[in-house]
């Protein structure tokens, strides 16, 4: 009698095997439901992907257009060849504040060309000549 109880405890009898199979079926269905609920669809805010505006400002007044593009979730490549070094400094300071506010990123492409991107853009500069 003690042997039968011990065998039943370790699942060596037919009754305990049947119970175990039923539990396995329940666990499988729970695992399936859990894995399906982890799928999440990601969508872009603007619906447009990969838009980069190219701007060549002629004065500090053109900065508002660049900032508005960034606020509209568009990347902007700014060519500063038509402005003085002092104006370039003022414009980059203003746009740096805009980028900070929207949690974007700034990358210098050349001495007078800078790429400004909103948070929705990812810049992969591995193996390139971009500077931080």
C-alpha positions as CSV (number, residue, x, y, z in Angstrom):
1,X,0.0,0.0,0.0
2,X,2.8,2.4,0.8
3,X,4.5,1.5,-2.5
4,X,1.3,2.4,-4.4
5,X,1.1,5.8,-2.7
6,X,4.7,6.4,-3.4
7,X,4.3,5.4,-7.1
8,X,1.2,7.6,-7.4
9,X,3.2,10.5,-5.9
10,X,5.9,10.2,-8.5
11,X,3.4,9.7,-11.3
12,X,4.1,6.0,-12.0
13,X,0.5,5.0,-12.0
14,X,-1.9,5.3,-14.9
15,X,-4.3,7.7,-13.1
16,X,-1.6,10.3,-12.4
17,X,-0.4,10.1,-16.1
18,X,-3.8,11.0,-17.4
19,X,-4.0,14.0,-15.1
20,X,-0.6,15.2,-16.3
21,X,-1.6,15.1,-20.0
22,X,-4.6,17.3,-19.4
23,X,-2.5,19.9,-17.6
24,X,0.0,19.9,-20.5
25,X,-2.8,20.8,-22.9
26,X,-3.9,23.7,-20.8
27,X,-0.3,25.0,-20.5
28,X,0.2,24.8,-24.3
29,X,-2.9,26.9,-25.0
30,X,-1.8,29.5,-22.4
31,X,1.7,29.8,-24.0
32,X,0.1,30.3,-27.5
33,X,-2.1,33.1,-26.2
34,X,0.8,34.8,-24.4
35,X,3.1,34.8,-27.5
36,X,0.4,36.3,-29.7
37,X,-0.2,39.2,-27.4
38,X,3.4,40.5,-27.7
39,X,3.0,41.6,-31.4
40,X,2.8,45.3,-31.7
41,X,2.4,47.4,-34.9
42,X,4.5,50.5,-35.0
43,X,3.4,53.4,-37.2
44,X,5.0,56.7,-38.2
45,X,3.5,59.9,-36.8
46,X,3.5,61.7,-40.2
47,X,2.8,58.7,-42.4
48,X,5.7,59.7,-44.6
49,X,9.1,58.0,-44.4
50,X,12.5,59.1,-45.2
51,X,11.8,62.8,-46.1
52,X,14.8,65.1,-45.9
53,X,14.4,68.7,-46.7
54,X,17.5,70.5,-48.1
55,X,17.8,74.2,-47.1
56,X,20.4,76.8,-47.8
57,X,19.6,79.8,-45.5
58,X,20.6,83.3,-46.6
59,X,19.9,84.9,-43.3
60,X,18.8,84.2,-39.7
61,X,15.2,84.7,-40.7
62,X,15.3,81.5,-42.7
63,X,15.8,79.6,-39.4
64,X,12.0,79.5,-38.7
65,X,11.4,77.4,-41.9
66,X,14.1,74.8,-40.8
67,X,12.6,74.6,-37.3
68,X,9.1,74.2,-38.6
69,X,10.3,71.3,-40.8
70,X,11.8,69.6,-37.8
71,X,8.6,70.1,-35.8
72,X,6.7,68.5,-38.7
73,X,8.9,65.4,-38.2
74,X,11.1,66.0,-41.3
75,X,14.9,65.8,-41.3
76,X,16.7,68.9,-42.6
77,X,20.1,69.1,-44.3
78,X,21.3,72.7,-44.0
79,X,24.0,74.1,-46.2
80,X,25.5,77.2,-44.5
81,X,27.7,78.4,-47.5
82,X,25.6,81.5,-48.1
83,X,25.7,82.9,-44.5
84,X,28.5,84.5,-42.5
85,X,30.2,82.5,-39.7
86,X,28.4,84.6,-37.1
87,X,25.0,83.9,-38.7
88,X,25.9,80.2,-38.9
89,X,26.6,80.2,-35.2
90,X,23.3,81.9,-34.3
91,X,21.3,79.5,-36.6
92,X,23.0,76.4,-35.3
93,X,22.4,77.6,-31.7
94,X,18.7,78.1,-32.4
95,X,18.4,74.7,-34.2
96,X,20.3,72.9,-31.4
97,X,17.6,74.2,-29.0
98,X,14.9,72.9,-31.4
99,X,16.6,69.5,-31.7
100,X,16.9,69.3,-27.9
101,X,13.2,70.0,-27.5
102,X,12.1,67.3,-29.9
103,X,14.8,64.8,-28.8
104,X,16.3,64.8,-32.2
105,X,19.9,64.4,-33.4
106,X,22.6,66.6,-35.1
107,X,25.4,65.4,-37.4
108,X,28.0,67.5,-39.2
109,X,28.4,66.3,-42.7
110,X,30.9,68.9,-43.9
111,X,32.4,72.1,-42.5
112,X,29.4,74.0,-43.7
113,X,26.7,71.3,-44.0
114,X,24.8,69.9,-41.0
115,X,22.1,67.3,-40.8
116,X,19.3,67.9,-38.3
117,X,16.9,65.0,-37.6
118,X,13.8,64.5,-35.4
119,X,13.5,61.6,-33.0
120,X,11.7,59.4,-35.6
121,X,14.8,59.3,-37.8
122,X,17.8,57.1,-37.1
123,X,21.2,58.1,-38.3
124,X,23.6,55.2,-38.9
125,X,27.0,56.8,-39.2
126,X,29.2,53.7,-38.7
127,X,32.1,53.8,-41.1
128,X,31.3,57.3,-42.4
129,X,32.9,60.7,-42.1
130,X,30.2,62.2,-39.9
131,X,31.3,64.0,-36.9
132,X,29.4,64.3,-33.6
